[in-house]
Structure formats: structure tokens, C-alpha cells
Amino acid sequence: MTAFTFDRAQAEAFVRFGLERGATIRGWIPPITAALHARMAPAYPFYGAPGNHHRHFLCTAGGRVVGRASAFVNAKLVDRDGAPIGAVGLFEAIEDESVSRELLDAATGWLASAHGIRRIWGPIHFDIWRGYRFMTRGFEQEPFFGEPTNPPWYPEHFARYGFSVLQTWATREVRGREAIAGLARATEAKLRAFEARGHRFRPLDRSRLSEELGVLHALTSASFAGFLGFTPIPREEFEGLFAISRHALVPELIPIVIAPGGEPVAFAAALPDIAPAVRAMRGGHGALARLRFRLTSRRTRRVVLFFGGMLPGHLRERAGLGRAGVHLVAKHAAALGCETLIVALAASGNASASLMGEHRHAVTREYALFELRR
């Protein structure tokens, strides 16, 4: 077992093994290789935040890498009593439970011995903004961009190690253009009723994208502050999360709610699924890769509704807001000629399932975040 913080050769092996493992997953979406290397370098934002710590681990056998994992201490990730919660992420391994156990021994052991942390969540890659959760059902489905992808034995190995499920999520799909149009028709009255109370929806303004992403950052940070695993990040880091997808944004798919007083108070965030376009980049980021992205992203087959939120002070006015937002997203997805509307990664027990009407039971994928108490 090799442990490191910053080491160019070890980081190269860490990234290379992740790419090798990803290539074995059906429908895998190759990430931008330069971005993977950037997150292993000292300049990556997570490392410079006060109170943050990390350790990367490589497991080898017979001179080759057979597994990897990282342990993270995020100073802002604490429980209700203020005690720190550690995280294990960037986990990849061959199908050998002894390898998984060795990696988890190293990662959780370091969190406990070096930082006294006894409560550990995983997988979390730095923080929930940059990716977390394992897929637990739906491995036969075509992945969408931003979805957790992993072999089925990863959650199994975590569970057998001693991790238990902390929370689950589900993805639902509305398939077929007529079904999407039908969902739009079924929710149109909610939009009219919501607007009659003095609120209005406006699309994202791409001509001032940085300012608009600042609006979304403020709304997201306020409306998600009580969500599991939420930690605030600076606006510039939030904007960086849109580095690829910003080139395919459809303004009408990101409606912003304006209150009677003129201030933005809520939003929905849906994006064309850029998985085919990112695959076309083949891990590159040069001129040719960007051209392949642009050409492929014009052919939109699926729209993914990722999330929405509302400022806590306006929650009393939220009646009908969810269905009004679903109406707008479904309406514009139908106008784009999309064949599938994906309502992604809704937490179990979240009221968003009821917004889907007859499609609320159309769950195609499930996911889980695990916890270990030492």
C-alpha cells in the first residue's frame, strides 16, 4: 500500500488506474484527463481551504495497481454537534474483496489515527459538489452526464466492510415525446396558478452567464443549506462546475422564479444530456475535442432535470412551484424533440416524486451514500 498527498508519479498512476477501471463500465463517459490531473495537484481549490486534509492510497500487487482510494477531511463537513465527519472517495478497485478491504482499512484508519474521526461517509469525492454516492440499481441503463457510475460490487464491498446505507436516491424517466408533452399538459394549470399569485418565471440569460451563475450559486447555497452533506463553496468554484456543460445550456431549461418584489427566489436546473458529446471528446480538451463536443451536443435526445430550490424565507409560497417548474422543463424538452426526460437523483422521501404524476413510480436507477462508525 502506498500513501501520498502530492507526488507526480503516484498521481499519474492514480489517474491512469481510474481511467482503466472506467473503461470497463458499460456506457462510461470518459472524463477530461487534464481535469483529473488538476485535482491531484496542490493548486486544486479543496486542498487550499483552511482545515482541509487528504490522503491518497494506491494498492499494488505483482507490480501493478489493483486499487485506489482517497480519504478527505473537509473542515465544513460536521455533524449536528460540530464533530468532524470524514469521507472516503475516488474509490476504484478490481473485483477482489481483499483489495477493497485493504484500501478501506488504509483510508478509514488514517482518518481515525491522524484526525480522530470516527464517523465516515463514502463515497464522497472531496465534497458532494464534485461527486458522491454509488449506483446500486440500474447498471444496465445508459449513463447520463453527472450520474454516479460504478461496478455493482463497490457498494457490496463497502457494506461487507461495515458501512451501512445512510441515504438513498432514485432517478425516474419519462420516455417518449408524447409522454413528455403529456406531463407538460398535466402541469400547465399549476404554472398559471403560481403566476396568478404574482410570481413569474424567466429563463436564464446566457448573455450575462457569469452573473446568472452567481444568482444560481446564491439560491442553491441558501436553499440546500440543510441538505445531507452540504458544505458551502465559493462562487468561482460553483461556476467551475459548469466548465463543460455551460456550452450546451438551454436558457428555457433553467427557469428562475422572480417574486412580486423583483428578486429571484427559486429556480429549476435542467440540462440537455451531454454524455454523447463528452464521450466524443475522448478525454481531450483541445480544439479538435471541443469541435467534436459542439457537433455532437447539437443532437439532444435526453434532458436531465437535476434539481431545484427555493429560498427558505419563501417556502410558504411554494405551493404549486414544483409542478410549475416541471411544466416548464417538460414543455421545453418536448419542444427540443427530446425522447426522454430524466428526473435525476431525488432523495428518498423527497416530495419531488409526487410532481411526476403517473410517472412517479418510473424508477430506473437507485443510489446510496454509506456511513461507517468506528
C-alpha positions in Angstrom: 0.0 0.0 0.0 1.4 3.4 -1.0 0.0 6.6 0.7 0.7 10.1 -0.6 -0.5 13.6 -0.6 1.3 15.2 -3.6 3.5 13.1 -5.8 3.6 13.4 -9.5 4.4 9.8 -10.3 1.9 8.4 -7.8 -0.7 10.8 -9.0 -0.2 9.7 -12.6 -0.7 6.0 -11.6 -3.8 7.0 -9.6 -5.4 8.8 -12.6 -4.3 6.0 -15.0 -5.9 3.3 -12.9 -9.2 5.2 -12.7 -9.3 5.6 -16.4 -8.6 1.9 -16.9 -11.4 0.9 -14.5 -13.8 3.3 -16.0 -13.3 1.9 -19.5 -14.7 -1.5 -18.2 -18.1 0.1 -17.3 -20.9 -0.1 -19.8 -21.6 3.3 -21.3 -18.8 5.0 -19.4 -18.3 8.7 -20.1 -14.6 9.5 -20.2 -13.7 12.5 -18.1 -11.4 15.2 -19.3 -7.9 13.8 -18.5 -6.4 17.2 -17.8 -9.1 17.9 -15.2 -8.3 14.6 -13.4 -4.6 15.5 -13.2 -5.6 19.0 -12.0 -7.4 17.7 -9.0 -4.3 15.8 -7.9 -2.2 19.0 -7.9 -1.7 21.3 -4.9 -3.4 24.2 -6.6 -6.8 22.4 -6.6 -9.2 24.5 -4.5 -10.1 21.8 -2.0 -6.6 21.5 -0.7 -6.1 25.2 0.0 -9.2 25.6 2.1 -8.3 26.1 5.8 -8.7 22.9 7.9 -9.0 20.6 4.9 -6.8 17.5 4.7 -6.4 14.5 2.5 -4.5 11.3 1.8 -4.5 9.2 -1.4 -3.8 5.4 -1.4 -2.7 3.0 -4.1 -2.9 -0.7 -3.6 -0.5 -2.8 -5.8 0.0 -6.5 -6.5 2.7 -8.0 -8.6 3.9 -4.6 -9.7 0.6 -3.3 -10.9 -2.1 -1.1 -9.4 -5.2 -3.0 -8.3 -7.0 -0.4 -6.3 -7.1 3.2 -5.2 -8.9 5.4 -2.7 -8.7 8.8 -1.0 -9.6 10.0 2.4 -10.8 13.6 3.0 -11.2 15.9 5.9 -13.5 18.7 4.9 -13.4 21.3 7.7 -17.0 22.3 6.9 -18.4 18.7 7.0 -19.5 18.2 10.5 -22.4 16.6 12.4 -25.0 18.5 14.4 -22.7 18.5 17.4 -19.9 20.0 15.4 -17.8 16.8 15.3 -16.0 16.3 12.0 -17.2 13.7 9.5 -14.5 12.1 7.3 -15.0 11.0 3.7 -13.7 8.2 1.6 -13.9 8.7 -2.2 -12.2 8.3 -5.6 -12.5 4.6 -4.9 -11.7 2.1 -7.7 -10.7 -1.5 -7.4 -10.6 -4.8 -9.2 -13.2 -7.3 -8.2 -11.4 -8.7 -5.2 -12.8 -8.0 -1.8 -9.4 -8.3 -0.1 -8.2 -5.3 -2.2 -11.3 -3.3 -1.2 -10.8 -4.2 2.4 -7.1 -3.2 2.3 -8.0 0.2 0.8 -10.8 0.9 3.3 -8.5 -0.2 6.1 -6.0 2.4 5.0 -8.4 5.3 4.3 -10.6 4.9 7.4 -7.5 4.1 9.6 -5.8 7.3 8.5 -9.0 9.3 9.3 -9.2 7.8 12.7 -5.5 7.8 13.7 -4.4 11.1 12.2 -7.6 13.1 12.8 -9.6 11.2 15.5 -12.5 10.9 13.1 -15.0 8.0 14.0 -17.8 8.9 11.6 -17.0 8.3 7.9 -19.1 8.8 4.8 -18.5 7.4 1.4 -18.1 7.6 -1.4 -17.6 11.4 -1.4 -15.1 12.8 -3.9 -13.7 15.8 -2.0 -17.3 17.1 -1.3 -20.8 16.5 -2.6 -20.3 19.2 -5.3 -17.7 17.2 -7.1 -19.4 13.8 -6.9 -20.7 11.3 -4.4 -22.8 8.2 -3.9 -22.7 4.7 -5.5 -25.2 3.4 -8.0 -27.0 0.4 -6.5 -29.5 -0.4 -9.2 -29.8 0.4 -12.9 -26.4 -0.8 -14.1 -28.0 -1.8 -17.5 -29.1 1.8 -18.2 -27.3 4.2 -20.4 -25.5 6.7 -18.1 -26.3 10.4 -18.2 -23.7 13.1 -17.6 -23.3 13.8 -13.9 -24.6 10.4 -12.8 -22.5 8.1 -10.4 -21.2 5.1 -12.3 -19.5 2.1 -10.7 -19.5 -1.7 -10.9 -22.1 -3.4 -8.7 -19.5 -4.8 -6.3 -18.4 -1.4 -5.0 -21.4 -0.9 -2.7 -21.4 -4.6 -1.9 -17.8 -4.4 -0.7 -18.5 -1.3 1.3 -21.4 -3.0 3.0 -19.5 -6.1 3.8 -16.7 -4.0 5.3 -19.1 -2.5 7.8 -20.6 0.6 6.0 -24.3 0.9 6.2 -26.7 2.9 4.0 -27.1 6.5 5.2 -29.4 7.7 2.5 -30.7 6.6 -0.9 -31.7 8.4 -4.1 -33.7 7.5 -7.2 -33.8 8.5 -10.8 -37.1 8.5 -12.8 -37.6 8.7 -16.5 -40.4 9.9 -18.7 -39.9 8.1 -22.0 -41.4 9.1 -25.4 -42.1 12.5 -26.8 -45.9 12.2 -26.3 -45.4 11.2 -22.6 -43.2 14.3 -22.1 -45.7 16.5 -23.8 -48.5 14.9 -21.7 -46.6 15.7 -18.5 -46.3 19.3 -19.7 -50.1 19.5 -20.3 -50.9 17.9 -16.9 -48.9 20.5 -15.0 -49.8 23.6 -17.0 -52.6 24.7 -14.7 -50.1 24.8 -11.8 -47.9 27.3 -13.7 -50.9 29.5 -14.3 -52.0 29.4 -10.7 -48.5 30.1 -9.5 -48.2 33.1 -11.8 -51.6 34.4 -10.7 -50.1 34.9 -7.2 -47.7 37.5 -8.6 -44.6 35.3 -9.3 -43.1 34.8 -12.7 -40.6 32.6 -14.3 -37.8 33.9 -16.6 -35.2 31.9 -18.5 -31.5 32.0 -17.8 -29.9 34.9 -19.6 -26.8 33.5 -21.5 -25.7 37.0 -22.5 -24.6 37.5 -18.9 -23.8 34.0 -17.9 -21.3 34.7 -15.1 -23.8 37.0 -13.3 -26.6 34.4 -13.8 -24.4 31.6 -12.3 -23.9 33.9 -9.4 -27.7 34.1 -8.9 -27.9 30.3 -9.1 -25.0 30.0 -6.6 -26.8 32.2 -4.1 -30.1 30.4 -4.5 -28.5 26.9 -4.3 -26.4 27.7 -1.3 -29.4 29.1 0.6 -32.0 26.5 -0.4 -29.7 23.5 0.1 -28.0 24.6 3.4 -29.8 21.9 5.4 -29.3 19.0 2.9 -27.3 15.9 3.9 -23.6 16.5 3.3 -24.0 20.1 2.1 -20.9 22.3 2.5 -20.7 25.8 1.0 -18.2 26.6 -1.8 -17.1 30.0 -3.2 -18.9 31.3 -6.2 -15.9 30.8 -8.5 -15.8 27.1 -7.7 -19.5 26.9 -8.3 -19.0 28.4 -11.7 -16.2 26.0 -12.4 -18.7 23.1 -12.0 -20.3 24.3 -15.3 -17.0 24.3 -17.2 -18.2 21.7 -19.8 -22.0 21.9 -19.6 -22.1 25.7 -19.9 -21.5 25.3 -23.7 -24.8 23.3 -24.0 -27.0 25.3 -21.7 -30.6 25.9 -22.9 -31.9 29.0 -21.1 -35.5 27.8 -21.0 -34.5 24.7 -19.2 -33.2 26.8 -16.2 -36.2 28.9 -15.2 -35.6 31.4 -12.4 -38.6 32.4 -10.2 -39.0 36.1 -9.7 -41.0 37.3 -6.7 -43.5 40.1 -6.9 -40.8 42.4 -5.5 -38.5 41.6 -8.4 -35.9 39.5 -6.5 -35.0 35.9 -7.6 -36.3 33.4 -5.0 -36.3 30.0 -6.7 -35.1 28.0 -9.7 -35.0 24.7 -11.5 -31.9 23.3 -13.2 -32.3 21.0 -16.2 -29.6 20.4 -18.9 -29.5 18.6 -22.2 -27.7 15.3 -21.5 -24.2 16.0 -22.9 -23.0 12.4 -22.3 -22.6 11.7 -26.0 -20.8 15.0 -26.6 -18.4 14.4 -23.7 -17.7 10.8 -25.0 -16.9 12.4 -28.4 -14.1 14.4 -26.7 -12.3 11.1 -25.8 -10.8 12.7 -22.7 -9.2 15.6 -24.5 -9.8 19.3 -24.2 -8.0 20.7 -27.3 -9.5 22.3 -30.3 -10.5 19.1 -32.0 -12.1 17.7 -28.9 -14.1 20.9 -28.4 -15.2 20.7 -32.1 -16.4 17.1 -31.6 -18.3 18.3 -28.5 -20.1 21.1 -30.3 -21.1 18.9 -33.2 -22.4 16.1 -31.0 -24.1 18.3 -28.5 -26.5 19.7 -31.2 -28.3 16.3 -31.2 -30.2 16.3 -28.0 -32.1 13.1 -27.1 -32.4 13.4 -23.4 -33.0 16.3 -20.9 -31.9 15.8 -17.3 -33.7 17.7 -14.5 -31.1 17.7 -11.8 -32.6 19.9 -9.0 -34.4 23.0 -8.0 -34.6 25.1 -4.9 -36.3 28.0 -3.1 -35.1 30.5 -0.5 -36.2 29.3 2.9 -38.0 32.6 3.6 -40.3 32.0 0.7 -41.2 28.4 1.5 -44.8 29.4 2.5 -45.3 30.5 -1.2 -44.0 27.2 -2.7 -47.5 25.6 -3.2 -47.5 24.6 -6.9 -44.0 25.8 -7.5 -42.6 22.3 -8.2 -45.3 21.3 -10.7 -44.9 24.7 -12.4 -41.2 24.1 -12.8 -41.8 20.6 -14.1 -44.3 22.0 -16.6 -41.7 24.5 -18.0 -38.9 21.9 -18.2 -41.2 19.3 -19.8 -42.6 21.8 -22.2 -39.2 22.9 -23.5 -37.9 19.3 -23.5 -40.8 18.4 -25.8 -40.1 21.5 -28.0 -36.5 20.3 -28.4 -37.8 17.0 -29.6 -36.3 15.0 -26.7 -37.2 11.4 -26.4 -36.5 11.1 -22.6 -36.9 13.4 -19.6 -34.8 12.2 -16.7 -35.6 13.4 -13.2 -32.3 12.7 -11.6 -31.1 11.8 -8.2 -34.1 12.6 -6.0 -33.6 11.7 -2.3 -35.8 9.1 -0.9 -38.8 10.7 0.8 -38.4 13.9 -1.2 -41.7 15.3 -2.4 -40.3 15.7 -5.9 -41.5 12.2 -6.8 -45.1 13.3 -6.5 -44.5 16.0 -9.1 -44.2 13.3 -11.7 -47.8 12.3 -11.6 -48.3 9.0 -13.3 -44.6 8.7 -13.8 -43.7 8.8 -10.1 -43.1 5.0 -10.0 -40.9 5.0 -13.1 -37.7 4.5 -11.2 -34.9 3.3 -13.4 -31.8 3.7 -11.2 -31.1 3.9 -7.5 -28.0 5.2 -5.5 -26.8 5.2 -1.9 -24.4 7.0 0.4 -22.8 4.9 3.1 -21.6 5.5 6.6 -19.2 3.8 8.9 -18.9 4.5 12.6 -15.7 3.2 14.2 
